[in-house]
Every structure is written in C-alpha cells, then in structure tokens.
Amino acid sequence: MKVSEERRRGCPERTILEHVTSTWGVLVLTELSAAGTLRFSELRRRVGGVSEKMLAQTLRVLERDGFIRRRARPVIPPHVDYDLTPLGVQAAEKVCALAEWTERNVGAVLAAQVAYDTAP
C-alpha cells in the first residue's frame, strides 16, 4: 500500500521519532538507561552542554510521550527524579544500539567525510 506524501508528513510516527532521536532526547534516554534514576541536576551534569530550559523541555516531551516518568518527592528542598518507563526502556535499547554503532564507526564516517570534502 502506497502512502501519500501528505500522510507521511502528518503521521504521528514521524513526530515520535523526532522526539526520540533529537540530540537531547538520545542523550537523556541513554543516560537514564545507564543510570536508572537521576535527579534533574544529575541528569544535566551527565548529559553535558544542555541548558536547563532545553533539558526541562526535552524531559516534558519524553514524559508526555510515555518514555520517562517524573516523580516529585515531597521533601524540603523538593526532589524530582526521572527514570524510564517500560516503553522508555524499549526505546532506549534501540537508541543505545545506534549510539554504540556510531561510536564503533566514527572513524569510517570521518574518513568518508574527508574523502567527500577533498574530492574534485
């Protein structure tokens, strides 16, 4: 069955894929996969280079999509923990596999880029 271009552009799968594979989405999923549960400040340190605003936005999107769980603990000062949901664990497995593949093949990709950039 052939799907129209308009349908592909508006499909929810594309939006979900964009959330999971965004720069910060990938890093949040991989860090939570490795660590289990993290507080906001711990997650921000582990991800590195992300602003508070962008991390908060990414966490809201991933929480809305059902990939992460936000737990606010009623203590002073307030503590908020983040971890993966069962759906998030599945997504993180795929994202982590892609991240590992990237690490293993970065040399080949960089060599291909140099070859392309220096070709006549």
Residue pairs with C-beta under 8 A, 6 or more apart in sequence:
8 14
16 65
19 25
19 61
19 62
19 65
19 67
20 26
20 29
20 62
20 65
20 67
20 91
20 94
20 95
21 95
22 58
24 47
24 50
24 54
24 55
24 58
25 58
25 61
25 62
25 95
26 95
26 98
26 99
27 47
27 50
28 43
28 47
28 55
28 58
28 59
28 62
28 68
29 62
29 67
29 84
29 88
29 91
29 92
29 95
29 96
30 92
30 95
30 96
30 99
31 38
31 43
31 46
31 47
32 38
32 43
32 68
32 82
32 83
32 84
32 88
32 92
33 84
33 89
33 92
33 93
33 95
33 96
35 42
35 46
36 83
37 81
37 82
37 83
38 46
38 81
38 82
38 83
39 79
39 80
39 81
39 82
40 55
40 56
40 59
40 80
40 82
43 55
43 59
43 82
44 50
44 52
44 55
47 55
50 58
59 68
59 70
59 82
62 68
62 88
63 69
63 70
66 85
66 87
66 88
67 84
67 85
67 87
67 88
67 91
67 92
68 82
68 83
68 84
68 85
68 88
69 82
69 83
69 84
69 85
69 88
70 80
70 81
70 82
71 80
71 81
71 82
71 83
72 78
72 79
72 80
73 79
73 80
73 81
84 92
102 109
